[in-house]
C-alpha cells in the first residue's frame, strides 16, 4: 500500500506539471486524479494508516479543480474528509480551517446543496462550542436553523432537533428569553409531530422548565415538570 500511495502522489505531480491549463480536458484529468487519490486515502484510512491517508487527501485537494459547481462539491467533500481526520487527532484549528474552506466553496454561486451547507455549518458550530466560543456557535446554529426551516419546514425533525441544541446553548449563555422562545417553538412542533402526550414532548417540557426556573418562574416550571411526569407515568401504564 505504501508503494501504491507513493506512486499515486507521483501521478498527481505529473498531472500538475502537464495539465495546468484551464481546458475542460485538463480539468477532467485533474478531477480523475483527485478521485484516485481519494479512493486510495480511504483504503489507507480503513487500514489505520492515518498519516498516509492525510497526505493523500491533501494531494487530492491540491489536484481537485473548482471551476464548476460539481467540482467545488468534490473539493468541499475532500476538505470535509481531511477535517474529520484532523478532528480525530484533536487538531481543532486545522479541522476548522478545512471546514470553512469547504463551506466557502459550497456557498459560491451557483451554490452547492443545502444539505451539504447545513452539515458544514453544523460541524463548525460544534467546533466553536468545543473551543468555548459560544457566541459564534450560537450564530452558526441560528443560520443552520433558518436554512433547515426554509428547506424542510418548521415541523421537520431536523430543525426541531436544532431548536433543542440552540435552546440549550442559549440557556448556557444566559439568554433566557431566547432559550424560552426556542423551547416553546420546539414544543409546538414536537406536539404536532409526535403528539401532546409522548416522551418527546415530556423532554421538551423539562427543558423549558429548566429555563423558567432560572428565570425565577418557579411555579410555571413546577407545573411543566408535573406535566412531563404525568405523561411519562401514563406511557408506562400503557406499556
C-alpha positions, 0 to 999 in steps of 0.5 A: 500500500505504501508503494501504491500511495507513493506512486499515486502522489507521483501521478498527481505531480505529473498531472500538475506539471502537464495539465495546468491549463484551464481546458475542460480536458485538463480539468477532467484529468485533474478531477480523475486524479483527485478521485484516485487519490481519494479512493486510495486515502480511504483504503489507507484510512480503513487500514489505520494508516492515518498519516498516509491517508492525510497526505493523500487527501491533501494531494487530492485537494491540491489536484481537485479543480473548482471551476464548476459547481460539481467540482467545488462539491468534490473539493468541499467533500475532500476538505470535509474528509481531511477535517474529520481526520484532523478532528480525530487527532484533536487538531481543532484549528486545522479541522476548522480551517478545512471546514470553512474552506469547504463551506466557502466553496459550497456557498459560491454561486451557483451554490452547492446543496443545502444539505451539504451547507447545513452539515458544514455549518453544523460541524463548525458550530460544534467546533466553536462550542468545543473551543468555548466560543459560544457566541459564534456557535450560537450564530452558526446554529441560528443560520443552520436553523433558518436554512433547515426551516426554509428547506424542510419546514418548521415541523421537520425533525431536523430543525426541531432537533436544532431548536433543542441544541440552540435552546440549550446553548442559549440557556448556557449563555444566559439568554433566557428569553431566547432559550424560552422562545426556542423551547416553546417553538420546539414544543409546538412542533414536537406536539404536532409531530409526535403528539401532546402526550409522548416522551418527546414532548415530556423532554421538551417540557423539562427543558423549558422548565429548566429555563423558567426556573432560572428565570425565577418562574418557579411555579410555571416550571413546577407545573411543566415538570408535573406535566412531563411526569404525568405523561411519562407515568401514563406511557408506562401504564400503557406499556 
